[in-house]
Amino acid sequence: MQLDRHVHTLGRHLRERFGERVHKLALAAGFTCPNRDGTLGRGGCTFCNVRAFSDASTRPIAEQLAGGRARTDRARRYLAYFQAYTSTYGEVETLRGLYEAALDQADIVGLCVGTRPDCVPDAVLALLAGYRARGYEVWLELGLQSAFDDTLARVNRGHGFAAYADAVARAHGHGVPVCTHLIVGLPGEAPERSLATLDRVLGLGVAGLKLHPLMIVRGSRLAAAWRRGEVAPPTADAYTEVATEMIRRTPAEVVYHRVSATANAPTLLAPTWCAGRFEAIHAIAGRLAAAGGQGSLTDRPYRCAGEPAPH
């Protein structure tokens, strides 16, 4: 069952813009995080695998892109996805060199830059806006996870919702679209909180969303709590029910970059259903087909961040 019949997926958005399939190629550029290097704290978020991306972080951008191309034969154009850790955490000229090392490749049509809300100064937003003005597809991906400050403190995010709201407002002012990452099933959060988080995020006018369930991964601080029986990630049924409700509450204009997530053994400890790529996607698509697709529970006017203000 095709998800993009019921959801405004990134794949559908890119096909509509470029007339063909466009794939994201994940990159690691040696960034760290202020929540790991001691600026804000050490150890990172409790759900973070602190050893992830270490092998790729010293490889040149062009080499990583070549490796990504070799793993897919279904596209001729790509987005360079600066995924690992906080990919705006550096001097602007350093960032410019890294981003342009990717954009210099003829088949790269844009950037997705993953970061934290407290690491996007105006100079970085201006840099990204400049690429967008040159016709590149540009997405600023902000990890929020929850709109509730007590949850953010519990998982050691190192920032509150106010920092996120400020980053979105400034990105909007520069015309840079924001994709927000949200986790369903964080410790202490009932499904109602995920729905409330969605409402608060949509209230700020974001252009894209990424959803995924809480996963327990090796190397994270949550792994120890999971082994002690103190944390339980959502079941497949529970996750697909919440994700479906969130998607139906989302205006049709918003682009879903992801509706679930996977991880491989031995990194993934729980839930085991996240080892399969398509189980959750098929379940969500089936629920949407039966109940109504994206936007079926909302009719409110919506303006995404990165769009010009109406005259």
Secondary structure, 3 states (H helix, E strand, C coil): CCHHHCCCEHHHHHHHHHCCCEEEEEECCCCCCCCCCCCCCCCCCCCCCCCCCCCCCCCCHHHHHHHHHHCCCCCCEEEEEECCCCCCCCCHHHHHHHHHHHHCCCCEEEEEEEECHHHCCHHHHHHHHHHHHCCCEEEEEEEEECCCHHHHHHCCCCCCHHHHHHHHHHHHHHCCCEEEEEEECCCCCCHHHHHHHHHHHHCCCCCEEEEEECCEECCCHHHHHHHCCCCCCCCHHHHHHHHHHHHHCCCCCCEEEECCCCCCCCCEEECHHHHCCCHHHHHHHHHHHHHCCCCCCCCCCCCCCCCCCCC
